[in-house]
Amino acid sequence: MSPSGMDTVPVFRVLRGDPEDAELAALVAVFTALASAAPPSPAPVRSAWSPRTSKTWRTSTLR
């Protein structure tokens, strides 16, 4: 961060047109929401000690 508290390198530039303040604010809100979105949770890892077959495969018929 620079001493003024703002980065000196722009994150995006408007190349064409003359956007209004509300349009730029909406664009910044979208970028902020995307940046703060939580990454998807990873798939749970199956333990090497857990059975790989269904639980009924080894059940006894003598219950």
PDB file of N, CA, C and O in Angstrom, chain B, residues numbered from 101:
ATOM      1  N   MET B 101       0.840  -1.183   0.000  1.00  0.00           N
ATOM      2  CA  MET B 101       0.000   0.000   0.000  1.00  0.00           C
ATOM      3  C   MET B 101       0.879   1.239   0.000  1.00  0.00           C
ATOM      4  O   MET B 101       1.947   1.267   0.612  1.00  0.00           O
ATOM      5  N   SER B 102       0.424   2.220  -0.673  1.00  0.00           N
ATOM      6  CA  SER B 102       1.148   3.486  -0.682  1.00  0.00           C
ATOM      7  C   SER B 102       0.841   4.262   0.595  1.00  0.00           C
ATOM      8  O   SER B 102      -0.093   3.904   1.314  1.00  0.00           O
ATOM      9  N   PRO B 103       1.594   5.307   0.894  1.00  0.00           N
ATOM     10  CA  PRO B 103       1.355   6.073   2.118  1.00  0.00           C
ATOM     11  C   PRO B 103      -0.056   6.658   2.218  1.00  0.00           C
ATOM     12  O   PRO B 103      -0.562   6.877   3.318  1.00  0.00           O
ATOM     13  N   SER B 104      -0.679   6.906   1.085  1.00  0.00           N
ATOM     14  CA  SER B 104      -2.034   7.469   1.127  1.00  0.00           C
ATOM     15  C   SER B 104      -3.086   6.403   1.422  1.00  0.00           C
ATOM     16  O   SER B 104      -4.256   6.726   1.626  1.00  0.00           O
ATOM     17  N   GLY B 105      -2.675   5.127   1.446  1.00  0.00           N
ATOM     18  CA  GLY B 105      -3.617   4.045   1.740  1.00  0.00           C
ATOM     19  C   GLY B 105      -4.253   3.462   0.492  1.00  0.00           C
ATOM     20  O   GLY B 105      -5.091   2.566   0.601  1.00  0.00           O
ATOM     21  N   MET B 106      -3.892   3.929  -0.669  1.00  0.00           N
ATOM     22  CA  MET B 106      -4.453   3.438  -1.925  1.00  0.00           C
ATOM     23  C   MET B 106      -3.321   2.869  -2.767  1.00  0.00           C
ATOM     24  O   MET B 106      -2.195   3.362  -2.708  1.00  0.00           O
ATOM     25  N   ASP B 107      -3.608   1.847  -3.540  1.00  0.00           N
ATOM     26  CA  ASP B 107      -2.609   1.317  -4.463  1.00  0.00           C
ATOM     27  C   ASP B 107      -2.397   2.309  -5.598  1.00  0.00           C
ATOM     28  O   ASP B 107      -3.325   3.023  -5.978  1.00  0.00           O
ATOM     29  N   THR B 108      -1.195   2.360  -6.138  1.00  0.00           N
ATOM     30  CA  THR B 108      -0.917   3.279  -7.233  1.00  0.00           C
ATOM     31  C   THR B 108      -1.204   2.670  -8.596  1.00  0.00           C
ATOM     32  O   THR B 108      -1.352   3.402  -9.574  1.00  0.00           O
ATOM     33  N   VAL B 109      -1.285   1.357  -8.681  1.00  0.00           N
ATOM     34  CA  VAL B 109      -1.571   0.682  -9.940  1.00  0.00           C
ATOM     35  C   VAL B 109      -3.082   0.461 -10.036  1.00  0.00           C
ATOM     36  O   VAL B 109      -3.680  -0.105  -9.121  1.00  0.00           O
ATOM     37  N   PRO B 110      -3.712   0.903 -11.142  1.00  0.00           N
ATOM     38  CA  PRO B 110      -5.160   0.705 -11.263  1.00  0.00           C
ATOM     39  C   PRO B 110      -5.505  -0.767 -11.458  1.00  0.00           C
ATOM     40  O   PRO B 110      -4.749  -1.514 -12.081  1.00  0.00           O
ATOM     41  N   VAL B 111      -6.636  -1.170 -10.929  1.00  0.00           N
ATOM     42  CA  VAL B 111      -7.094  -2.548 -11.063  1.00  0.00           C
ATOM     43  C   VAL B 111      -7.737  -2.745 -12.428  1.00  0.00           C
ATOM     44  O   VAL B 111      -7.566  -3.797 -13.044  1.00  0.00           O
ATOM     45  N   PHE B 112      -8.469  -1.754 -12.907  1.00  0.00           N
ATOM     46  CA  PHE B 112      -9.057  -1.812 -14.235  1.00  0.00           C
ATOM     47  C   PHE B 112      -9.114  -0.400 -14.805  1.00  0.00           C
ATOM     48  O   PHE B 112      -9.045   0.582 -14.066  1.00  0.00           O
ATOM     49  N   ARG B 113      -9.240  -0.309 -16.138  1.00  0.00           N
ATOM     50  CA  ARG B 113      -9.328   0.978 -16.814  1.00  0.00           C
ATOM     51  C   ARG B 113     -10.543   0.975 -17.720  1.00  0.00           C
ATOM     52  O   ARG B 113     -10.900  -0.066 -18.272  1.00  0.00           O
ATOM     53  N   VAL B 114     -11.176   2.112 -17.880  1.00  0.00           N
ATOM     54  CA  VAL B 114     -12.269   2.289 -18.831  1.00  0.00           C
ATOM     55  C   VAL B 114     -11.633   2.721 -20.143  1.00  0.00           C
ATOM     56  O   VAL B 114     -11.034   3.794 -20.223  1.00  0.00           O
ATOM     57  N   LEU B 115     -11.760   1.890 -21.171  1.00  0.00           N
ATOM     58  CA  LEU B 115     -11.111   2.174 -22.443  1.00  0.00           C
ATOM     59  C   LEU B 115     -12.003   2.973 -23.394  1.00  0.00           C
ATOM     60  O   LEU B 115     -11.502   3.752 -24.205  1.00  0.00           O
ATOM     61  N   ARG B 116     -13.291   2.789 -23.301  1.00  0.00           N
ATOM     62  CA  ARG B 116     -14.220   3.491 -24.183  1.00  0.00           C
ATOM     63  C   ARG B 116     -15.405   3.987 -23.383  1.00  0.00           C
ATOM     64  O   ARG B 116     -15.756   3.418 -22.349  1.00  0.00           O
ATOM     65  N   GLY B 117     -16.001   5.024 -23.856  1.00  0.00           N
ATOM     66  CA  GLY B 117     -17.221   5.532 -23.247  1.00  0.00           C
ATOM     67  C   GLY B 117     -16.930   6.432 -22.059  1.00  0.00           C
ATOM     68  O   GLY B 117     -15.779   6.711 -21.723  1.00  0.00           O
ATOM     69  N   ASP B 118     -18.002   6.871 -21.442  1.00  0.00           N
ATOM     70  CA  ASP B 118     -17.923   7.769 -20.291  1.00  0.00           C
ATOM     71  C   ASP B 118     -18.900   7.254 -19.236  1.00  0.00           C
ATOM     72  O   ASP B 118     -20.021   7.754 -19.141  1.00  0.00           O
ATOM     73  N   PRO B 119     -18.489   6.255 -18.437  1.00  0.00           N
ATOM     74  CA  PRO B 119     -19.423   5.675 -17.472  1.00  0.00           C
ATOM     75  C   PRO B 119     -19.769   6.657 -16.359  1.00  0.00           C
ATOM     76  O   PRO B 119     -18.961   7.496 -15.960  1.00  0.00           O
ATOM     77  N   GLU B 120     -20.975   6.522 -15.883  1.00  0.00           N
ATOM     78  CA  GLU B 120     -21.423   7.352 -14.756  1.00  0.00           C
ATOM     79  C   GLU B 120     -20.865   6.769 -13.455  1.00  0.00           C
ATOM     80  O   GLU B 120     -20.381   5.638 -13.419  1.00  0.00           O
ATOM     81  N   ASP B 121     -20.945   7.559 -12.405  1.00  0.00           N
ATOM     82  CA  ASP B 121     -20.443   7.103 -11.103  1.00  0.00           C
ATOM     83  C   ASP B 121     -21.163   5.849 -10.628  1.00  0.00           C
ATOM     84  O   ASP B 121     -20.540   4.963 -10.044  1.00  0.00           O
ATOM     85  N   ALA B 122     -22.479   5.763 -10.872  1.00  0.00           N
ATOM     86  CA  ALA B 122     -23.256   4.591 -10.432  1.00  0.00           C
ATOM     87  C   ALA B 122     -22.816   3.337 -11.182  1.00  0.00           C
ATOM     88  O   ALA B 122     -22.786   2.251 -10.604  1.00  0.00           O
ATOM     89  N   GLU B 123     -22.477   3.476 -12.460  1.00  0.00           N
ATOM     90  CA  GLU B 123     -22.024   2.322 -13.235  1.00  0.00           C
ATOM     91  C   GLU B 123     -20.663   1.832 -12.751  1.00  0.00           C
ATOM     92  O   GLU B 123     -20.437   0.627 -12.641  1.00  0.00           O
ATOM     93  N   LEU B 124     -19.767   2.752 -12.466  1.00  0.00           N
ATOM     94  CA  LEU B 124     -18.466   2.351 -11.926  1.00  0.00           C
ATOM     95  C   LEU B 124     -18.606   1.734 -10.540  1.00  0.00           C
ATOM     96  O   LEU B 124     -17.908   0.776 -10.209  1.00  0.00           O
ATOM     97  N   ALA B 125     -19.506   2.281  -9.734  1.00  0.00           N
ATOM     98  CA  ALA B 125     -19.724   1.720  -8.399  1.00  0.00           C
ATOM     99  C   ALA B 125     -20.270   0.293  -8.494  1.00  0.00           C
ATOM    100  O   ALA B 125     -19.888  -0.571  -7.705  1.00  0.00           O
ATOM    101  N   ALA B 126     -21.163   0.046  -9.459  1.00  0.00           N
ATOM    102  CA  ALA B 126     -21.701  -1.308  -9.640  1.00  0.00           C
ATOM    103  C   ALA B 126     -20.593  -2.269 -10.071  1.00  0.00           C
ATOM    104  O   ALA B 126     -20.544  -3.412  -9.616  1.00  0.00           O
ATOM    105  N   LEU B 127     -19.712  -1.804 -10.944  1.00  0.00           N
ATOM    106  CA  LEU B 127     -18.607  -2.643 -11.387  1.00  0.00           C
ATOM    107  C   LEU B 127     -17.646  -2.962 -10.247  1.00  0.00           C
ATOM    108  O   LEU B 127     -17.188  -4.097 -10.116  1.00  0.00           O
ATOM    109  N   VAL B 128     -17.347  -1.978  -9.436  1.00  0.00           N
ATOM    110  CA  VAL B 128     -16.477  -2.199  -8.277  1.00  0.00           C
ATOM    111  C   VAL B 128     -17.141  -3.150  -7.290  1.00  0.00           C
ATOM    112  O   VAL B 128     -16.465  -3.986  -6.691  1.00  0.00           O
ATOM    113  N   ALA B 129     -18.456  -3.033  -7.111  1.00  0.00           N
ATOM    114  CA  ALA B 129     -19.166  -3.935  -6.203  1.00  0.00           C
ATOM    115  C   ALA B 129     -19.088  -5.381  -6.688  1.00  0.00           C
ATOM    116  O   ALA B 129     -18.927  -6.301  -5.885  1.00  0.00           O
ATOM    117  N   VAL B 130     -19.202  -5.579  -7.993  1.00  0.00           N
ATOM    118  CA  VAL B 130     -19.113  -6.937  -8.549  1.00  0.00           C
ATOM    119  C   VAL B 130     -17.707  -7.502  -8.347  1.00  0.00           C
ATOM    120  O   VAL B 130     -17.555  -8.654  -7.942  1.00  0.00           O
ATOM    121  N   PHE B 131     -16.676  -6.697  -8.628  1.00  0.00           N
ATOM    122  CA  PHE B 131     -15.301  -7.166  -8.434  1.00  0.00           C
ATOM    123  C   PHE B 131     -15.023  -7.470  -6.962  1.00  0.00           C
ATOM    124  O   PHE B 131     -14.345  -8.446  -6.642  1.00  0.00           O
ATOM    125  N   THR B 132     -15.541  -6.640  -6.082  1.00  0.00           N
ATOM    126  CA  THR B 132     -15.341  -6.868  -4.653  1.00  0.00           C
ATOM    127  C   THR B 132     -16.022  -8.155  -4.205  1.00  0.00           C
ATOM    128  O   THR B 132     -15.456  -8.921  -3.426  1.00  0.00           O
ATOM    129  N   ALA B 133     -17.241  -8.395  -4.697  1.00  0.00           N
ATOM    130  CA  ALA B 133     -17.961  -9.621  -4.333  1.00  0.00           C
ATOM    131  C   ALA B 133     -17.236 -10.859  -4.853  1.00  0.00           C
ATOM    132  O   ALA B 133     -17.159 -11.874  -4.160  1.00  0.00           O
ATOM    133  N   LEU B 134     -16.710 -10.777  -6.060  1.00  0.00           N
ATOM    134  CA  LEU B 134     -15.971 -11.926  -6.612  1.00  0.00           C
ATOM    135  C   LEU B 134     -14.677 -12.175  -5.851  1.00  0.00           C
ATOM    136  O   LEU B 134     -14.298 -13.326  -5.637  1.00  0.00           O
ATOM    137  N   ALA B 135     -14.007 -11.127  -5.449  1.00  0.00           N
ATOM    138  CA  ALA B 135     -12.745 -11.292  -4.726  1.00  0.00           C
ATOM    139  C   ALA B 135     -12.952 -11.824  -3.317  1.00  0.00           C
ATOM    140  O   ALA B 135     -12.095 -12.533  -2.790  1.00  0.00           O
ATOM    141  N   SER B 136     -14.079 -11.491  -2.704  1.00  0.00           N
ATOM    142  CA  SER B 136     -14.304 -11.926  -1.333  1.00  0.00           C
ATOM    143  C   SER B 136     -15.070 -13.240  -1.240  1.00  0.00           C
ATOM    144  O   SER B 136     -15.311 -13.737  -0.140  1.00  0.00           O
ATOM    145  N   ALA B 137     -15.454 -13.806  -2.376  1.00  0.00           N
ATOM    146  CA  ALA B 137     -16.187 -15.075  -2.368  1.00  0.00           C
ATOM    147  C   ALA B 137     -15.273 -16.176  -1.845  1.00  0.00           C
ATOM    148  O   ALA B 137     -14.094 -16.233  -2.193  1.00  0.00           O
ATOM    149  N   ALA B 138     -15.813 -17.027  -1.027  1.00  0.00           N
ATOM    150  CA  ALA B 138     -15.037 -18.132  -0.456  1.00  0.00           C
ATOM    151  C   ALA B 138     -14.769 -19.172  -1.537  1.00  0.00           C
ATOM    152  O   ALA B 138     -15.647 -19.453  -2.352  1.00  0.00           O
ATOM    153  N   PRO B 139     -13.584 -19.739  -1.555  1.00  0.00           N
ATOM    154  CA  PRO B 139     -13.304 -20.793  -2.528  1.00  0.00           C
ATOM    155  C   PRO B 139     -14.149 -22.026  -2.202  1.00  0.00           C
ATOM    156  O   PRO B 139     -14.501 -22.250  -1.043  1.00  0.00           O
ATOM    157  N   PRO B 140     -14.470 -22.814  -3.207  1.00  0.00           N
ATOM    158  CA  PRO B 140     -15.276 -24.011  -2.941  1.00  0.00           C
ATOM    159  C   PRO B 140     -14.536 -24.965  -2.016  1.00  0.00           C
ATOM    160  O   PRO B 140     -13.318 -25.118  -2.098  1.00  0.00           O
ATOM    161  N   SER B 141     -15.291 -25.598  -1.143  1.00  0.00           N
ATOM    162  CA  SER B 141     -14.662 -26.527  -0.210  1.00  0.00           C
ATOM    163  C   SER B 141     -14.216 -27.780  -0.968  1.00  0.00           C
ATOM    164  O   SER B 141     -14.921 -28.243  -1.864  1.00  0.00           O
ATOM    165  N   PRO B 142     -13.064 -28.323  -0.619  1.00  0.00           N
ATOM    166  CA  PRO B 142     -12.582 -29.522  -1.306  1.00  0.00           C
ATOM    167  C   PRO B 142     -13.443 -30.725  -0.935  1.00  0.00           C
ATOM    168  O   PRO B 142     -14.083 -30.762   0.116  1.00  0.00           O
ATOM    169  N   ALA B 143     -13.436 -31.688  -1.816  1.00  0.00           N
ATOM    170  CA  ALA B 143     -14.188 -32.915  -1.569  1.00  0.00           C
ATOM    171  C   ALA B 143     -13.588 -33.620  -0.358  1.00  0.00           C
ATOM    172  O   ALA B 143     -12.369 -33.617  -0.185  1.00  0.00           O
ATOM    173  N   PRO B 144     -14.423 -34.223   0.480  1.00  0.00           N
ATOM    174  CA  PRO B 144     -13.868 -34.917   1.651  1.00  0.00           C
ATOM    175  C   PRO B 144     -12.992 -36.085   1.210  1.00  0.00           C
ATOM    176  O   PRO B 144     -13.310 -36.810   0.267  1.00  0.00           O
ATOM    177  N   VAL B 145     -11.903 -36.240   1.908  1.00  0.00           N
ATOM    178  CA  VAL B 145     -10.955 -37.313   1.592  1.00  0.00           C
ATOM    179  C   VAL B 145     -11.362 -38.556   2.360  1.00  0.00           C
ATOM    180  O   VAL B 145     -11.579 -38.511   3.571  1.00  0.00           O
ATOM    181  N   ARG B 146     -11.463 -39.648   1.654  1.00  0.00           N
ATOM    182  CA  ARG B 146     -11.832 -40.911   2.299  1.00  0.00           C
ATOM    183  C   ARG B 146     -10.610 -41.506   2.971  1.00  0.00           C
ATOM    184  O   ARG B 146      -9.535 -41.582   2.375  1.00  0.00           O
ATOM    185  N   SER B 147     -10.778 -41.919   4.189  1.00  0.00           N
ATOM    186  CA  SER B 147      -9.690 -42.514   4.937  1.00  0.00           C
ATOM    187  C   SER B 147      -9.299 -43.848   4.315  1.00  0.00           C
ATOM    188  O   SER B 147     -10.140 -44.580   3.793  1.00  0.00           O
ATOM    189  N   ALA B 148      -8.013 -44.143   4.383  1.00  0.00           N
ATOM    190  CA  ALA B 148      -7.537 -45.423   3.869  1.00  0.00           C
ATOM    191  C   ALA B 148      -8.054 -46.579   4.722  1.00  0.00           C
ATOM    192  O   ALA B 148      -8.052 -47.727   4.279  1.00  0.00           O
ATOM    193  N   TRP B 149      -8.498 -46.280   5.947  1.00  0.00           N
ATOM    194  CA  TRP B 149      -8.990 -47.309   6.834  1.00  0.00           C
ATOM    195  C   TRP B 149     -10.486 -47.555   6.656  1.00  0.00           C
ATOM    196  O   TRP B 149     -11.007 -48.517   7.221  1.00  0.00           O
ATOM    197  N   SER B 150     -11.176 -46.747   5.915  1.00  0.00           N
ATOM    198  CA  SER B 150     -12.620 -46.936   5.752  1.00  0.00           C
ATOM    199  C   SER B 150     -12.882 -48.012   4.701  1.00  0.00           C
ATOM    200  O   SER B 150     -12.094 -48.194   3.772  1.00  0.00           O
ATOM    201  N   PRO B 151     -13.980 -48.710   4.857  1.00  0.00           N
ATOM    202  CA  PRO B 151     -14.297 -49.751   3.869  1.00  0.00           C
ATOM    203  C   PRO B 151     -14.667 -49.118   2.538  1.00  0.00           C
ATOM    204  O   PRO B 151     -15.310 -48.069   2.492  1.00  0.00           O
ATOM    205  N   ARG B 152     -14.259 -49.755   1.474  1.00  0.00           N
ATOM    206  CA  ARG B 152     -14.536 -49.218   0.142  1.00  0.00           C
ATOM    207  C   ARG B 152     -15.824 -49.797  -0.450  1.00  0.00           C
ATOM    208  O   ARG B 152     -16.245 -49.388  -1.532  1.00  0.00           O
ATOM    209  N   THR B 153     -16.432 -50.720   0.234  1.00  0.00           N
ATOM    210  CA  THR B 153     -17.663 -51.322  -0.257  1.00  0.00           C
ATOM    211  C   THR B 153     -18.817 -50.869   0.619  1.00  0.00           C
ATOM    212  O   THR B 153     -18.627 -50.189   1.627  1.00  0.00           O
ATOM    213  N   SER B 154     -19.998 -51.253   0.220  1.00  0.00           N
ATOM    214  CA  SER B 154     -21.159 -50.872   1.014  1.00  0.00           C
ATOM    215  C   SER B 154     -21.140 -51.572   2.366  1.00  0.00           C
ATOM    216  O   SER B 154     -20.502 -52.614   2.516  1.00  0.00           O
ATOM    217  N   LYS B 155     -21.814 -51.024   3.322  1.00  0.00           N
ATOM    218  CA  LYS B 155     -21.798 -51.573   4.681  1.00  0.00           C
ATOM    219  C   LYS B 155     -22.516 -52.911   4.780  1.00  0.00           C
ATOM    220  O   LYS B 155     -22.283 -53.664   5.725  1.00  0.00           O
ATOM    221  N   THR B 156     -23.361 -53.213   3.847  1.00  0.00           N
ATOM    222  CA  THR B 156     -24.103 -54.473   3.917  1.00  0.00           C
ATOM    223  C   THR B 156     -23.337 -55.639   3.300  1.00  0.00           C
ATOM    224  O   THR B 156     -23.790 -56.779   3.394  1.00  0.00           O
ATOM    225  N   TRP B 157     -22.208 -55.389   2.682  1.00  0.00           N
ATOM    226  CA  TRP B 157     -21.486 -56.442   2.002  1.00  0.00           C
ATOM    227  C   TRP B 157     -20.984 -57.498   2.968  1.00  0.00           C
ATOM    228  O   TRP B 157     -21.009 -58.682   2.631  1.00  0.00           O
ATOM    229  N   ARG B 158     -20.529 -57.121   4.157  1.00  0.00           N
ATOM    230  CA  ARG B 158     -19.962 -58.087   5.093  1.00  0.00           C
ATOM    231  C   ARG B 158     -20.906 -58.424   6.248  1.00  0.00           C
ATOM    232  O   ARG B 158     -20.461 -58.997   7.243  1.00  0.00           O
ATOM    233  N   THR B 159     -22.127 -58.106   6.155  1.00  0.00           N
ATOM    234  CA  THR B 159     -23.035 -58.433   7.249  1.00  0.00           C
ATOM    235  C   THR B 159     -23.370 -59.913   7.214  1.00  0.00           C
ATOM    236  O   THR B 159     -23.462 -60.529   6.153  1.00  0.00           O
ATOM    237  N   SER B 160     -23.541 -60.440   8.357  1.00  0.00           N
ATOM    238  CA  SER B 160     -23.835 -61.867   8.488  1.00  0.00           C
ATOM    239  C   SER B 160     -25.315 -62.122   8.262  1.00  0.00           C
ATOM    240  O   SER B 160     -26.157 -61.273   8.555  1.00  0.00           O
ATOM    241  N   THR B 161     -25.613 -63.269   7.751  1.00  0.00           N
ATOM    242  CA  THR B 161     -27.007 -63.653   7.601  1.00  0.00           C
ATOM    243  C   THR B 161     -27.533 -64.336   8.860  1.00  0.00           C
ATOM    244  O   THR B 161     -28.718 -64.662   8.929  1.00  0.00           O
ATOM    245  N   LEU B 162     -26.667 -64.560   9.869  1.00  0.00           N
ATOM    246  CA  LEU B 162     -27.068 -65.223  11.104  1.00  0.00           C
ATOM    247  C   LEU B 162     -27.473 -64.243  12.191  1.00  0.00           C
ATOM    248  O   LEU B 162     -27.334 -64.574  13.369  1.00  0.00           O
ATOM    249  N   ARG B 163     -27.941 -63.116  11.879  1.00  0.00           N
ATOM    250  CA  ARG B 163     -28.319 -62.150  12.906  1.00  0.00           C
ATOM    251  C   ARG B 163     -29.550 -62.531  13.638  1.00  0.00           C
ATOM    252  O   ARG B 163     -29.985 -61.807  14.533  1.00  0.00           O
TER     253      ARG B 163
END
